[in-house]
Amino acid sequence: MKKTLTTIALIALLPAGAVLADDDDCRVPRDQWQSREAAMQVAEQNGWTVRDFEIEDGCYEIEVRDKDGREVEVKLDPATLQIVEMEYEDDDDDRRGARNPAPAGSVAPPQNGLFGNGAAPKVQVN
């Protein structure tokens, strides 16, 4: 009975171990890879502007800007050129400052008494 339970427990854990071992790395022999130029064509077909291109974990890793100007990190399988992983960069990490979605003057100030009619504020010293 103990032997059967141990065997069942080991069989149940095998798929979990396989999932943990697979972290989207590409495992293709180098002689089966498509060219870097072919990967660049994939980026061009998607309307991406390539900012950086490197090989990481056996995958082509491309940092691009998409059609909307968002920074995206894309991992491609080097043999099939299929997208393995696609990660949008967070605006909070942008060191140049966050984009302002509302240009100045396009949104009315709140009606809370803090914003007047455009006159200079009056300062009172106590």
VEXDREN-2710 file (C-alpha; in Angstrom, 1 decimal):
% VEXDREN-2710
k/r/px/py/pz
1/MET/0.0/0.0/0.0
2/LYS/2.8/2.4/0.9
3/LYS/4.5/1.7/-2.4
4/THR/1.4/2.4/-4.3
5/LEU/0.8/5.7/-2.5
6/THR/4.4/6.8/-3.0
7/THR/4.2/6.0/-6.7
8/ILE/1.0/7.9/-7.1
9/ALA/2.4/10.9/-5.3
10/LEU/5.5/10.9/-7.5
11/ILE/3.4/10.6/-10.7
12/ALA/1.2/13.5/-9.5
13/LEU/4.3/15.7/-8.9
14/LEU/6.0/15.1/-12.3
15/PRO/3.8/17.6/-14.3
16/ALA/4.3/20.3/-11.7
17/GLY/8.1/19.8/-11.9
18/ALA/7.9/20.1/-15.7
19/VAL/5.9/23.3/-15.5
20/LEU/8.3/24.8/-13.0
21/ALA/11.3/23.9/-15.2
22/ASP/9.8/25.5/-18.3
23/ASP/10.0/29.3/-18.1
24/ASP/9.3/30.1/-21.8
25/ASP/13.0/29.7/-22.7
26/CYS/13.6/28.6/-26.3
27/ARG/15.2/25.2/-26.7
28/VAL/16.1/25.0/-30.4
29/PRO/19.4/23.9/-31.8
30/ARG/21.3/26.8/-33.3
31/ASP/21.3/25.2/-36.8
32/GLN/17.5/25.4/-36.9
33/TRP/17.3/29.2/-36.2
34/GLN/16.0/31.6/-38.7
35/SER/18.1/34.6/-39.5
36/ARG/18.1/37.8/-37.5
37/GLU/16.9/39.6/-40.6
38/ALA/13.8/37.4/-40.6
39/ALA/13.1/38.3/-37.0
40/MET/13.4/42.0/-37.9
41/GLN/10.9/41.4/-40.7
42/VAL/8.4/40.1/-38.1
43/ALA/8.9/43.3/-36.1
44/GLU/8.3/45.4/-39.3
45/GLN/5.2/43.4/-40.2
46/ASN/3.7/44.1/-36.7
47/GLY/4.5/47.9/-37.1
48/TRP/7.1/47.8/-34.3
49/THR/10.1/50.2/-34.1
50/VAL/13.1/48.1/-32.9
51/ARG/15.1/49.7/-30.2
52/ASP/17.3/46.7/-29.1
53/PHE/17.8/43.2/-30.4
54/GLU/19.6/40.4/-28.4
55/ILE/19.6/36.7/-27.7
56/GLU/18.5/35.7/-24.2
57/ASP/17.7/32.3/-22.8
58/GLY/17.9/30.9/-26.4
59/CYS/15.3/33.3/-27.7
60/TYR/15.4/36.3/-29.9
61/GLU/14.5/39.2/-27.5
62/ILE/13.5/42.4/-29.1
63/GLU/12.7/45.7/-27.4
64/VAL/10.3/47.7/-29.5
65/ARG/7.8/50.5/-29.6
66/ASP/4.4/49.5/-30.9
67/LYS/2.1/51.5/-33.2
68/ASP/0.8/53.4/-30.1
69/GLY/4.3/54.3/-28.9
70/ARG/4.3/51.9/-25.9
71/GLU/7.5/50.1/-25.0
72/VAL/7.2/46.4/-25.4
73/GLU/9.7/43.5/-24.8
74/VAL/9.0/40.6/-27.2
75/LYS/10.6/37.1/-27.1
76/LEU/10.5/35.2/-30.4
77/ASP/11.2/31.5/-30.9
78/PRO/14.2/31.6/-33.2
79/ALA/13.1/28.6/-35.2
80/THR/9.4/29.5/-35.8
81/LEU/9.6/33.2/-35.1
82/GLN/6.4/32.8/-33.1
83/ILE/5.9/35.1/-30.1
84/VAL/6.8/33.2/-26.9
85/GLU/6.3/36.1/-24.5
86/MET/5.2/39.7/-24.9
87/GLU/5.6/42.2/-22.0
88/TYR/4.5/45.8/-22.0
89/GLU/6.7/48.1/-20.0
90/ASP/5.1/50.0/-17.2
91/ASP/4.7/53.7/-17.5
92/ASP/5.7/54.0/-13.8
93/ASP/9.2/52.8/-14.8
94/ASP/9.7/55.6/-17.4
95/ARG/12.6/57.7/-16.2
96/ARG/11.6/60.7/-18.4
97/GLY/8.4/61.2/-16.5
98/ALA/4.9/60.0/-17.0
99/ARG/3.0/61.0/-20.0
100/ASN/0.2/63.5/-19.3
101/PRO/-3.0/62.1/-20.9
102/ALA/-4.7/65.5/-20.7
103/PRO/-2.9/68.5/-22.3
104/ALA/-2.9/71.7/-20.2
105/GLY/-6.1/73.7/-20.6
106/SER/-8.2/70.8/-21.9
107/VAL/-9.7/69.9/-18.5
108/ALA/-11.6/72.3/-16.3
109/PRO/-10.4/72.7/-12.7
110/PRO/-12.5/71.1/-10.0
111/GLN/-15.2/73.3/-8.4
112/ASN/-13.9/73.1/-4.8
113/GLY/-13.0/76.7/-4.1
114/LEU/-9.3/76.2/-4.4
115/PHE/-9.2/77.4/-8.0
116/GLY/-10.6/80.8/-8.7
117/ASN/-11.3/82.8/-11.8
118/GLY/-7.7/83.0/-13.0
119/ALA/-6.8/86.0/-10.8
120/ALA/-3.5/85.8/-8.8
121/PRO/-4.0/84.3/-5.4
122/LYS/-4.1/86.5/-2.3
123/VAL/-1.7/85.5/0.4
124/GLN/-2.4/86.2/4.0
125/VAL/0.3/85.9/6.6
126/ASN/-0.8/85.2/10.2
END
